């Protein structure tokens, strides 16, 4: 069958008009021009047909009736225009005969009638051109258009539903997979966080010394280093109260192993052993033996190694507080202004939290001791002021050294301005970081140290061993208060301890007395009794032989003539 897209066959001219949806060229026949001559038809017949090789001039008869206007014919094998055959002529290819009755049949058959059946011709045509009349259009050559297929351009509702369902199922599957992935990620993250928390908790417990078998009672960081093997820097500070007299002593301790700072408060009644073996008190040693002697005695009693002594008179303390820009501490009592002329004047220091104290107020608070209070109460206030100063002083060694040099003090050798400045800077860094505390050294009534004291302060904080002087080396004095004033017992205690005596509590008399008595039982203690009377400010006539309390060498009954 002829390909309708092939313009290579047939008569006439064709031109390219475009391409179809498959990219093949589409041709169109150029309309033929009218011709005055009749086209040549090799199969035209007159009578019995036309012989193309006949020399006769017989006219050819067309098909059908006698229509004298022949229709143009198309032959795929036409080789060009030829001269029309003469009417009445026919040619017999093999026989050479002429005439309509003897026409030659090309297939070897003699015509039996005047007409031959028409031979079917192959006619070529292009798209959009109708085929020959009377022939049905080949089904294989039928042309289709995209508009005939609804699913190409116009999807039906069913196809949209299918697509939506596929998208829904696909999205739901993806969401489920994504949910599973997120769940797995959360589980992994949870395990990681739990592991980090566990490791961090164990690390903190190890650092804080709370893990079993690793803690050290005297170590902040929980190291296994024994307390005695830890390295410490210690300086003793003596506050000299000018005007009304008296001293207060503290130890500044920097434990470089545990990175912990401590102020150890030393009561004035602490018993020390003198160079001659006699027993004395801390207060008396500071006044009599000076800085060097007191430092050596403290090393002996506490088993520590003090690197230097800082004598801090109250005027220098006032200047120090002013230099650092005041201090903020929690005060436990109101302190009156020592320079106030009238009673009822507003206190210089108010009781309360986070009170800001100037240099003058800090000195007044550090040295204040209310009526009836023990000396330890005043000592604790001095410790508060020292810690407040450390929180305000520079953590830079050079800056702290400048502050010390500005005080213009003459320090006791071997302590220098640079050494004291560097030491205070390290303590300031600990105090600002919260790694600083204050501890009171517990002292028994006779000034000696107990086993409990050795464990809590001497061993753990100072890293030493308590070695109190023998109890028999000091004169033991029992004091009974018959003055009617409760505070006089404590005042007498302080005076006796500062004098190097061992104080024993004798209680309070049931009735007040006007005169005081100093009793001794053994003649060997008469001189000691006279020394006790002199220390308490009692007249020499108050010394007499009599009955003394159990365990005491000298007994004292304070009367109203006692003036602390």
C-alpha positions in Angstrom: 0.0 0.0 0.0 1.2 3.5 -0.7 2.5 5.5 2.2 0.6 8.7 2.4 3.5 10.5 3.8 5.8 9.6 0.9 5.7 12.1 -1.9 8.1 10.2 -4.1 5.6 8.6 -6.3 2.8 9.8 -8.6 2.2 12.5 -11.1 2.1 16.1 -10.2 4.0 18.5 -7.9 4.0 18.3 -4.1 5.0 20.8 -1.4 6.0 20.4 2.3 3.3 21.8 4.6 4.6 20.7 8.0 5.2 17.8 10.3 2.8 15.6 12.2 2.9 14.7 15.9 5.4 12.0 15.2 7.8 14.3 13.5 7.2 13.0 10.0 6.9 15.5 7.0 3.4 16.2 5.6 3.1 17.1 1.9 0.3 18.7 -0.2 -0.2 18.3 -3.9 0.0 21.5 -5.9 -3.2 22.0 -8.0 -2.6 21.0 -11.6 -2.9 23.6 -14.4 -5.4 23.1 -17.2 -3.9 21.4 -20.2 -5.2 21.7 -23.8 -4.1 18.2 -24.6 -5.6 15.0 -23.3 -3.4 13.1 -21.0 -1.9 10.0 -22.2 -3.5 6.8 -20.9 -1.8 3.6 -22.0 -4.8 1.6 -21.0 -7.4 3.7 -22.9 -9.3 1.5 -25.3 -11.7 2.0 -28.3 -13.6 -1.0 -29.3 -11.3 -3.7 -28.1 -8.7 -1.4 -26.6 -5.7 0.5 -27.6 -2.5 -1.0 -28.7 0.4 1.3 -27.6 2.6 -0.2 -30.4 0.0 0.0 -33.2 0.6 2.3 -36.1 -3.0 2.8 -37.0 -4.7 6.1 -36.4 -7.9 4.8 -34.8 -9.4 6.8 -32.0 -9.5 5.3 -28.5 -12.8 4.6 -26.9 -13.3 5.6 -23.3 -14.9 3.5 -20.7 -18.6 3.5 -20.3 -20.9 5.5 -22.6 -19.8 7.7 -25.3 -18.6 10.6 -23.2 -16.2 12.5 -25.4 -14.5 14.3 -22.4 -12.0 11.8 -21.0 -11.1 12.3 -17.3 -7.5 12.6 -16.4 -5.8 9.5 -15.3 -2.9 8.9 -13.1 -0.3 6.3 -13.6 2.5 5.7 -11.1 4.7 4.5 -13.9 4.1 7.4 -16.3 7.4 8.4 -17.9 6.3 11.7 -19.3 4.0 13.2 -21.9 3.4 11.4 -25.2 1.6 12.1 -28.3 -2.0 11.0 -28.2 -2.9 8.0 -30.2 -4.8 8.5 -33.5 -8.4 7.5 -33.5 -9.2 4.1 -34.8 -5.7 2.7 -34.6 -4.6 -0.1 -32.4 -1.5 -2.1 -32.2 -1.0 -5.8 -31.5 2.3 -6.2 -29.9 3.1 -9.7 -31.2 0.7 -10.2 -34.1 1.2 -6.9 -35.8 -2.5 -6.9 -36.8 -4.6 -3.8 -36.8 -8.2 -3.3 -36.0 -10.5 -3.3 -33.1 -11.5 -6.9 -33.5 -8.0 -8.2 -33.4 -6.7 -6.2 -30.4 -3.9 -7.8 -28.5 -4.3 -8.8 -24.9 -1.0 -8.3 -23.0 -1.5 -11.4 -20.9 -2.0 -13.6 -24.0 -5.7 -13.7 -24.1 -7.9 -12.6 -27.0 -10.6 -10.2 -26.3 -14.1 -11.7 -26.6 -16.0 -8.5 -26.3 -15.7 -5.0 -27.3 -14.5 -4.0 -23.8 -11.9 -5.3 -21.4 -12.5 -5.3 -17.6 -10.8 -2.3 -16.0 -7.5 -3.0 -14.4 -7.2 -1.7 -10.8 -4.7 1.1 -10.6 -2.4 2.0 -7.7 -3.1 5.6 -6.9 -0.9 7.6 -4.6 -2.2 10.4 -2.5 -1.1 12.6 0.5 -2.7 13.4 3.8 -5.9 15.4 3.7 -6.5 14.3 0.1 -9.3 12.0 -0.7 -8.5 8.7 -2.5 -9.9 7.6 -5.8 -13.6 7.6 -6.2 -15.3 4.4 -5.3 -12.5 3.0 -3.2 -12.8 2.8 0.6 -10.2 4.6 2.6 -7.6 2.1 4.0 -8.1 1.7 7.8 -4.4 1.4 8.4 -3.9 4.8 6.9 -6.5 6.5 9.1 -5.2 9.7 10.7 -5.8 10.2 14.5 -5.7 13.5 16.4 -4.7 14.1 20.0 -8.1 15.4 20.8 -9.5 12.0 20.3 -7.7 10.7 23.4 -9.3 12.3 26.6 -6.6 10.9 29.0 -3.8 12.9 27.3 -5.1 16.4 27.7 -8.1 16.0 30.0 -7.6 13.6 32.9 -10.8 12.0 34.0 -12.0 12.2 37.6 -11.1 8.5 38.1 -7.5 9.1 37.2 -7.3 12.1 39.5 -8.7 10.0 42.3 -6.1 7.3 41.6 -3.3 9.8 41.6 -4.5 11.4 44.8 -4.8 8.0 46.5 -1.2 7.1 45.4 0.0 10.4 46.7 -1.8 9.9 50.0 -0.4 6.4 50.5 3.0 7.5 49.5 2.9 10.5 51.9 1.5 8.4 54.7 4.3 5.9 54.2 6.9 8.6 54.2 5.4 10.1 57.3 5.6 6.8 59.1 9.2 6.3 58.1 10.0 9.8 59.2 8.3 9.2 62.5 10.3 6.0 63.0 13.5 7.9 62.2 12.7 10.7 64.6 11.8 8.1 67.3 15.1 6.4 66.8 16.9 9.7 66.9 15.2 10.7 70.1 16.1 7.4 71.7 19.7 7.7 70.7 19.8 11.3 72.0 18.2 10.2 75.3 20.8 7.5 75.8 23.6 10.0 75.0 22.3 12.6 77.4 21.9 9.9 80.2 25.4 8.8 79.6 26.7 12.3 79.8 24.8 13.0 82.9 26.1 9.8 84.5 29.7 10.6 83.6 29.3 14.2 84.8 27.7 13.1 88.0 30.5 10.6 88.7 33.1 13.2 87.8 31.5 15.7 90.2 31.3 13.2 93.0 34.9 12.4 92.4 35.9 16.0 92.3 33.9 16.8 95.4 35.4 13.9 97.3 32.1 12.1 97.8 32.9 8.8 96.1 33.4 6.0 98.6 37.0 5.3 99.3 38.2 8.5 97.5 37.1 11.3 99.9 39.4 13.1 102.2 37.8 14.9 105.2 40.1 17.9 104.9 40.1 18.2 101.1 37.8 20.3 99.0 38.6 18.6 95.8 38.3 15.1 97.2 41.9 14.1 96.5 43.3 11.1 98.2 46.3 13.2 99.5 46.5 12.9 103.3 45.9 16.1 105.3 49.4 16.1 106.7 50.9 15.8 103.1 48.9 18.7 101.7 50.8 21.9 101.0 49.7 25.1 102.9 50.9 28.7 103.2 50.1 30.2 106.6 50.5 33.7 107.9 49.5 34.9 111.4 47.8 38.2 111.8 47.8 40.1 115.1 45.3 42.9 115.4 46.5 45.5 118.0 43.6 47.5 119.4 45.0 51.0 120.0 43.3 53.2 122.6 41.6 50.7 124.9 44.3 48.0 124.4 44.1 44.3 123.7 44.9 42.0 120.8 43.1 39.5 118.5 44.9 36.8 116.5 43.9 34.8 113.4 45.7 32.5 111.0 45.3 33.0 107.3 45.6 29.6 105.6 46.0 28.9 101.9 45.7 25.2 101.1 47.3 25.0 97.7 46.5 21.3 97.4 42.8 21.5 97.9 42.5 25.2 96.8 40.7 26.1 99.9 41.2 29.3 102.0 40.5 29.5 105.7 40.7 32.0 108.5 41.4 30.2 111.8 40.4 32.2 114.9 42.7 31.8 117.8 41.3 32.6 121.3 43.5 34.7 123.6 43.2 31.9 126.2 45.1 29.4 124.1 47.8 27.9 126.3 51.4 28.2 124.9 54.7 27.0 126.3 57.3 29.7 126.9 61.0 29.5 126.1 61.7 28.6 129.7 59.1 25.9 129.7 56.5 27.9 131.6 52.9 28.1 130.4 51.6 31.3 129.1 48.6 32.4 127.0 48.4 33.7 123.5 47.5 37.2 124.6 50.3 37.4 127.1 52.8 36.0 124.5 51.9 38.6 121.9 52.5 41.4 124.5 55.6 39.9 126.1 57.4 37.7 123.5 56.7 39.7 120.3 56.0 38.5 116.8 58.9 36.0 116.5 58.4 34.4 119.9 54.6 34.0 119.5 55.1 32.5 116.0 57.4 29.8 117.3 55.2 29.0 120.2 52.2 28.6 117.9 54.2 26.3 115.6 54.9 24.1 118.7 51.4 23.9 120.0 49.6 23.6 116.6 52.2 21.6 114.7 52.1 23.9 111.8 54.7 26.0 109.8 53.9 29.7 109.9 55.7 31.6 107.1 55.3 35.2 108.5 53.6 37.6 110.9 51.5 40.5 109.9 51.0 43.1 112.7 47.8 45.1 111.9 47.1 48.0 114.2 43.5 49.3 114.0 44.5 52.5 112.1 46.0 50.4 109.4 42.9 48.2 109.3 40.8 51.3 108.8 43.1 52.5 106.0 43.0 49.1 104.4 39.2 49.0 104.3 39.1 52.4 102.8 41.7 51.5 100.1 39.6 48.5 98.9 36.5 50.6 98.7 34.5 49.5 101.8 33.3 46.0 102.6 30.0 44.2 102.7 29.3 41.8 105.6 26.4 40.4 107.6 26.5 42.1 111.1 25.2 40.4 114.2 24.7 43.4 116.4 24.4 47.2 116.5 27.7 48.9 117.2 27.7 52.4 118.8 29.9 55.2 117.5 32.9 55.3 119.8 33.2 59.1 119.2 29.6 59.9 120.1 29.3 62.5 122.8 25.7 61.9 123.7 23.7 58.8 124.5 21.0 57.8 122.2 23.1 58.6 119.1 22.4 56.4 116.1 24.7 53.4 116.0 27.7 53.5 113.7 27.0 49.9 112.5 23.5 48.5 112.1 22.6 44.9 112.5 21.6 43.2 109.3 22.5 41.4 106.1 25.0 42.8 103.6 25.9 45.9 105.6 28.3 48.2 103.9 31.1 49.3 106.3 33.6 52.0 105.9 37.0 51.9 107.4 35.9 53.4 110.7 32.8 51.3 110.9 34.8 48.1 110.1 37.3 48.8 112.9 34.4 49.5 115.4 32.7 46.3 114.5 35.9 44.2 114.5 36.8 45.4 118.0 33.3 45.5 119.6 32.6 43.4 122.5 29.3 43.9 124.3 28.9 43.6 128.1 28.8 40.0 129.2 30.1 38.7 125.8 32.9 36.2 125.6 36.1 37.2 123.8 35.3 34.8 121.1 32.3 36.9 120.0 34.7 39.8 119.3 37.1 37.5 117.6 34.5 36.2 115.2 33.6 39.8 114.2 37.2 40.4 113.4 37.2 37.3 111.2 34.2 38.6 109.3 36.0 41.9 108.6 39.1 40.1 107.3 37.1 37.9 105.0 35.2 41.0 103.7 38.6 42.7 103.0 39.8 39.6 101.1 36.6 39.7 98.9 37.4 43.3 97.9 41.2 43.2 97.5 42.7 42.7 94.1 43.3 39.1 92.9 46.2 40.3 90.9 49.5 39.9 92.9 50.8 43.2 91.6 47.6 45.1 92.4 47.5 43.6 95.9 51.1 44.4 96.5 50.4 48.1 95.6 47.6 48.1 98.2 50.0 46.7 100.9 52.7 49.3 100.0 50.1 52.1 100.1 49.5 51.2 103.8 53.2 52.2 104.5 53.6 49.6 107.2 56.8 48.2 108.5 56.4 44.5 108.3 58.1 42.0 110.6 60.9 40.0 108.8 61.0 37.8 106.9 57.6 39.0 105.5 58.0 41.5 102.7 55.4 43.7 100.8 55.7 41.5 97.7 55.2 38.3 99.7 52.2 39.6 101.6 50.7 41.1 98.4 51.0 37.8 96.5 49.6 35.8 99.5 46.6 38.1 99.9 45.9 38.0 96.1 45.6 34.2 96.2 43.3 34.3 99.2 41.2 37.0 97.5 40.8 34.8 94.5 39.5 31.9 96.7 37.2 34.3 98.7 35.6 35.7 95.5 35.1 32.2 94.2 33.4 30.9 97.4 36.2 28.7 98.4 36.9 30.4 101.7 35.6 29.8 105.2 36.2 30.8 108.8 36.8 28.4 111.7 37.2 28.9 115.4 39.8 26.9 117.2 38.0 25.3 120.2 39.9 25.7 123.4 39.1 24.1 126.7 38.7 26.2 129.9 42.3 25.6 130.9 43.5 26.8 127.4 44.5 23.4 126.2 43.3 21.6 123.0 41.1 18.6 123.1 41.2 15.5 120.8 38.1 16.8 119.0 39.9 20.1 118.3 42.9 18.3 116.9 40.7 16.4 114.3 38.4 19.3 113.2 40.9 22.2 113.0 44.5 21.4 113.8 44.7 18.2 111.7 42.3 18.9 108.8 42.8 22.6 108.3 46.3 23.2 109.6 47.7 19.7 108.9 49.4 19.5 112.3 49.2 17.8 115.6 48.1 19.5 118.9 50.8 19.6 121.6 49.4 21.6 124.5 51.7 22.3 127.4 51.4 20.1 130.5 48.5 21.1 132.7 50.7 21.0 135.8 53.1 23.6 134.5 50.6 26.5 134.9 49.0 27.7 138.1 45.4 26.7 138.2 43.1 29.4 139.5 39.4 28.8 140.5 37.2 31.9 140.3 33.8 32.3 142.1 31.8 35.4 141.3 30.2 37.2 144.3 30.1 40.7 142.8 26.5 40.5 141.6 27.6 41.2 138.1 27.6 38.2 135.8 30.0 39.6 133.3 32.8 39.9 135.8 33.5 36.1 135.6 34.4 36.3 132.0 36.4 39.4 132.4 38.4 37.8 135.2 38.9 34.7 133.0 40.4 36.7 130.2 42.7 38.6 132.5 44.0 35.4 134.2 44.5 33.6 130.9 46.4 36.5 129.5 48.5 36.4 132.6 49.4 32.8 131.9 47.2 31.1 134.5 44.9 28.2 134.0 41.3 29.3 134.7 38.8 27.1 136.4 35.1 28.0 136.7 34.1 28.3 140.4 30.4 29.3 139.8 28.4 32.2 141.3 28.1 32.8 145.0 24.6 32.7 146.5 25.1 36.2 148.1 27.2 39.2 147.1 30.3 40.2 149.0 31.9 43.5 149.4 35.5 42.4 149.5 37.5 39.9 147.5 39.6 37.0 148.7 42.6 35.1 147.2 43.1 31.8 149.0 45.9 29.3 149.0 46.2 26.0 150.8 49.9 25.2 150.5 52.6 27.6 151.6 54.4 26.9 148.4 51.5 28.5 146.5 51.5 31.8 148.6 53.7 33.5 146.0 51.4 32.3 143.2 48.4 33.7 145.1 50.0 37.1 145.4 50.7 37.1 141.7 47.0 36.2 141.0 45.9 39.1 143.2 48.2 41.5 141.4 47.0 40.3 138.0 43.3 40.8 138.9 44.0 44.2 140.4 43.1 43.2 143.9 44.9 44.6 147.0 47.7 42.5 148.5 45.7 42.2 151.8 43.2 40.0 150.0 45.7 37.1 149.9 45.2 34.7 152.8 45.6 31.0 153.6 42.4 29.0 153.4 40.5 26.2 151.7 40.8 26.0 148.0 38.6 24.3 145.4 39.4 20.8 144.3 41.9 20.7 141.5 43.0 24.3 142.0 46.2 25.8 143.3 44.6 29.1 144.1 40.9 30.1 144.7 39.5 33.6 144.2 36.2 35.0 145.5 35.4 38.2 143.7 33.7 40.9 145.7 32.2 44.2 144.9 35.6 45.8 145.3 36.8 44.0 142.1 37.2 46.5 139.2 37.8 44.8 135.9 
